[in-house]
Amino acid sequence: MVFSSLIFLYVFLPIVILLYFILPKIFRNTLLLIASLFFYAWGEPTYVVLMLISILINYIMGLVIDKADGKSKRLSLLWITILLNFAILGYYKYAGFFIDIYADITGQTIEWEAVPLPIGISFYTFQAVSYIIDVYRRDVKAQRSLIDLSLFISLFPQLVAGPIVRYQTIAEQIKQRFVASSDLMIGTRRFIQGLGKKVLIANPMGSVADEVFAISAADLTTGTAWVGIIAYSLQIYFDFSGYSDMAIGLARIFGFNFEENFNYPYIAQSITEFWRRWHISLSSWFRDYVYFPLGGSRVSHQWKVYRNLLIVWTFTGFWHGASWTFMAWGFYYGILICLEKKFLLNWLSKIPRVVRHVYVLILVMIGWVFFRADNFTYSFDYIKTMFFITENEFYDYSTLIYLQDNGIYFALAIVLAIPIYMLYQNWTEAKAEQSLAFAASLRVWQTVYYMGLILIVTMYLVNATHNPFIYFRF
């Protein structure tokens, strides 16, 4: 089940919200757990058992680590638990990749039937590992309630595509939370905003990107290549940030406060800043649980800092998928961030902001080519076409058709990718605090706006033919 489906919007979600506020508080966590398992089982009926096994392992090992004496024993138990978690993730996500590598090296033919990737396994595995590490570090106490820990790992707003929520962030909210009318209002608006991003922007951009990336490299024109990668850059941003908005909004409705996951990354002035704004929960996870344990920047030699960065970013790429192109994408960012740390940030500070902005956008779009393409050959051919390094034509009729048919979507996406709307919201809210009349008219306008937006989204979904979430793949 996905958030942008009619069955979720008009059946599942209303029933869960109604039952949640009817039931006594003592039963609400149980209700959310049952709803979350049903939500997951709707699309993954087999793999809900796998998730329950993962939850049980981490529940038991969390208690064992919490009670264990002696640093060496606790560390051994921690590593056993981490290996168990990543063994499950590795089998379903990476086994085929490593079997192919082994077969290529040895020349042996290995019979292997590929297994489907359980939706959300990377996200809930990382949440479970962060919980275990925090218990080991004594940052949190082990959760004694199996229901409450199960709810933390499987809570449906963030279950299948994040954001990656830390246990210590919502530990107290799992035990006790209060939902005010303002939470319902803010959560509902945030959910509808995210839904609009997904359905009205990401889906049309995704259709364009899919069509362009299906064109052979020899038939691409430079203009079409740029249309395709700009469309994909906008699709992946509005798809994932839209999902994060919906997750944060839904969580707010049920009394949970999730941290932000995106902060207008396409306005960044450096690659380092871009990754402080993009998929913040994943970046901070790798920072706290991989980069810092490796020594971070507090190491004896500067080269070790670069080593740590390259390790972290290669793993970041590998987290996204079992493919050399994903690893190259991560390594690519590792190189760029190392160069910025060495000298580029100092150089960037001396040039105009608009140049810094263009620098970020071009490098990010080059990275997205590797992220989107299926192989290196197509990736390099695509990039060469973008930068006139081939004999391909500059543009053709299809380039103009893409722009003509989707120009309004491109314009809307570009405007919403910068914080103009956020500044407008802040201005109206500030003015509403100064004038009761303005506040009243603002609430009426907002009600009409959000009701209109959900109506338009519903109309699009009724006729939808392209409605996947990109990050379900990871």
Secondary structure, DSSP 8 states (H G I E B T S, - for coil): --TTSHHIIIIIHHHHHHHHHHS-GGGHHHHHHHHHHHHHHHH-TTHHHHHHHHHHHHHHHHHHHHH--SHHHHHHHHHHHHHHHHHHHHHHHTHHHHHHHHHHHH------------TTHHHHHHHHHHHHHHHHTTSS-----HHHHHHHHH-TTTTTT-----HHHHHHHHH-----HHHHHHHHHHHHHHHHIIIIIIHHHHHHHHHHHTS-GGG--HHHHHHHHHHHHHHHHHHHHHHHHHHHHHHHHTT---------GGG-SSHHHHHHHSSHHHHHHHIIIIIHHHTTT-SSSHHHHHHHHHHHHHHHHHHH-SSHHHHHHHHHHHHHHHHIIIIIHHHHTTS-HHHHHHHHHHHHHHHHHHHHSSSHHHHHHHHHHHTT-SS--S--HHHHHHHHHHHHHHHHHHHHTTTHHHHHHHHHHHHHHH-HHHHHHHHHHHHHHHHHHHHHHHHHHHT-S----GGGG-
